[in-house]
Structure formats: structure tokens, C-alpha cells
Amino acid sequence: MISEAGLSFNLIQTERHNHARELVQGLSLSEWDGIVTVSGDGLLYEVLNGLLERPDWEEAVKTPVGILPCGSGNALAGAVNQHGGFEPALGIDLLLNCSLLLCRGGSHPLDLLSVTLASGSRCFSFLSVAWGFVSDVDIQSERFRALGSARFTLGTVLGLATLHTYRGRLSYLPATVEPASPAPAHGLPRAKSELTLAPGPAPPVAHSPLHRSVSDLPLPLPQPALTSPGSPEPLPILSLNGGGPELAGDWGGAGDAPLSPDPLLPSPPGSPKAAQLSPITEGASEMPASSGLPPPTPDARVAISAGGPPDHLLPPLGAPLPPGWVTMEGDFVLILAISPSHLGADLVAAPHARFDDGLVHLCWVRGGISRAALLRLFLAMERGSHFSLGCPQLGYAAARAFRLEPLTPRGVLTVDGEQVEYGPLQAQVHPGLGTLLTGPSGCPGREP
């Protein structure tokens, strides 16, 4: 399809962890119209962080990036597929849809999330930050990688059997306009047959594709090993067919062994007073953090280990939060901060999210949920209908920045599916910092 569209390209096969990150730091970007990864979400993570580590990161990060899905989860490709007006797809169908959209041309601003870790290092995320069940399944299923996407199904089953709760503190800066609760996108994506398949105008000269090896490119000498995270894998998918089963019982843990939280870590001095968690419809028990400090200015100094814009919404990680933030503390089964709509090609975690809405979508599940109810949530997430189930343990908030402080000594934190150091972290959205090759969008409001 790419050859027939007359697109010229260089094909480079990466050879090691963080190879793509190093490659993009040495490319002469002015010679290229964009960078496309043929991969899962992990390789694109390397590319974006490599662009932001260049001295000319302000221009480099504007380079359009795209993805042709060949991984296990393919979360971003699922969002691109939906944006293009296609019905949900997996495997070769998803690859064909994304290839068609790439050939038709068109880009969209892409929000990026800067994540500051406990050590002060910083990385950039286009997908998600996860703690609890989601990150546990993702990392623990690594040993089943040979199974492909089925690794997440197996990992989910095992995760449900050994379900944990974790005590922690979640603080966030609410968005200016925050929806009361997320709602599924209006209408369903259009069928493939309804897309206009006519290609755009052909270029004056159609170049033959160039298949070149790494040694053909004018690249710098190998660089020292990078310590920041790279090459993550996608987050868990529950690839179960059909609608959600009729699960017995209420949303509580009846019939399950009670979930006991892990031992607590002592709360840091000066930490905000604990607030009891509540369903999303009850905001009275969420309290703003009252540190009395003025909001940070754009010139505020933050720990930065790479390029990229300053985090003007965030104080230093150990400092109290400014007024206007909301803080919750309690026992969680999972906390997920997601930027695009999809957590996997067929897992729609934030159905109302857009590539450039300037928001990070926070979802959490509190302790006390039964295993059957949690499974029901993930089954409903395949259709993006989990928020309509009325689960009292499920919460949501739209934010511009957040801070996550685990209060248990053990756990797994992931950024875009890559395990990072365990400890407090914070992040803020940088609206439209990147550019994503999406192809044209589907016609809004058109019924399937």
C-alpha cells in the first residue's frame, strides 16, 4: 500500500533496547516528513523521548510520528483507528486500516505527559501511567510474551486470582471544565466500506522505496547507555469475545476472600490530611490540598534530566502542593492516568478522550470490589461502557496534572507499559507538544 501510494521511505530495523532512541537523536530531521514505527507502543515511546532529548527538541518534537501496529496491545493504533472512522479492529485488519490512513495523509496535535520520577529524572508519555492491577498484569505477563496478545488474557486471570489492594495518595489539579462523568463517544465508528478510499493527489514524482540498513545512514557514534525508561510494552488487554457475562452478586466482595491492603509506609512529614474516597458522584469527601504556597510560576525550577518544556504546574516532588489541588488517600486496586482513549486496541479506557484535549484522564478502582465485578469492568471496557455500570468503587477525574504517592513498600509503577522506579511520581500535560500522523478523521455525527 505504501509503495502504491508513491511514498519514499528508508526502512531501518532496530537491533537493541533504546536503539530507536539513539537513532532519532542523530537524524537530520529536515530531510524527512515524518517517522513511522512498525511496532507496538514501545518503539514509539523510544522515538518520542529521543526527539525530546535532542538539543533542538523544540523543533524536533514537531516531527510527525506515526505507528503501524505490530505489537501485542497497540493502544495508540486503536485510538488512531477510531479517529479515522473505522470499526474496532485487531491484528491484520487494524494494520491495514492504519496503513490506509497513513497513505491518505494528515496529522493531529498530540498531547504528551511529562513524568517526574522519585529520583528526579523525567520522561515523556503519550499513553499512560499505571499503578496496581494494570501495571501488575502488564509486568507479570512478560514471561508469557511468546503468547502474543494472549499473554494479557492469561495475566489478567492470574492477576484476578491474586488480587491486591495498595494504599496510596492521589492528588490532582482539576481541569477547568471537568465532565461530571465520562460518556462514550457519540455514535459508533463507521465501517471500513464507508470510508472514501480514493487516494490523495499523487506527488509529481513517485519515488521507489529505499530499503537501507543502519550502516547506510549518517549516524553518530554509539552513545552511552541511557538510564531513563524506554521500550515499554502495551498495557493489558482482555481479549474476550461477546458482551459481559451475567456476573452474580453485587459490586462488593461477597463470595471472595477479603482483600487486605499491603503494609503501610509512614506518611511523609507535612503530607495532606487523608481524605476518604468516594464515588465520582460524591465530591464532598475530596478535599483540596491546603499548603498555603502560591502556585508555581512558569520559571519554577524543576528536576529535568532531558529536554522538553518546564513543568510550570508542578512544584518540586517533595514540596507541598499549591491550593486548588484535590487529594484522596485510601486503598486502591488500581490507579490509571491515560492520555488517549485506548489502553489496548480493544480496550477503551477513556472513550471521550481526544489526542489534543489537554487533559490527563484519571481512573481508579478502590479496594472492596469483588473479583467478578472487576472482571465485569474490564469486559465492559472493551466497548467503553464501564462508566455506565454504576460501580461505586470506580472513580474518574479529568486533570491537568497529578501526583501519585504509594504508601505501601511493594508495588509496580509503569509509564507507557515500561516499569519505572517505585516511589512518588508526578506529571503534567503539555497540550499539543507532539504531532501524530493520523490520516483524515471520520465524518463526525455520521451514523454507521
Secondary structure, 3 states (H helix, E strand, C coil): CCCCCCCCCECCCCCCCCHHHHHHHHCCHHHCCCEEEEECHHHHHHHHHHHHCCCCHHHHCCCCEEEEECCCCCHHHHHHHHHCCCCCCCHHHHHHHHHHHHHHCCEEEEEEEEEECCCCCEEEECCEEEEEHHHHHHHHHHHHHHHCCHHHHHHHHHHHHCCCEEEEEEEEEECCCCCCCCCCCCCCCCCHHHCCCCCCCCCCCCCCCECCCHHHCCCCCCCCCCCCCCCCCCCCCCCCCCCCCCCCCCCCCCCCCCCCECCCCCCCCCCCCCCCCCCCCCCCCCEECCCCCCCCCCCCCCCCCCCCCCCCCCCCCCCCCCCCCEEEEEEEEEEEEECCCEEECCEECCCCCCCCCCCEEEEEEECCCCHHHHHHHHHHHCCCCHHHHCCCCEEEEEEEEEEEEECCCCCCEEECCEEECCCCEEEEEEEEEEEEECCCCCCCCCCC
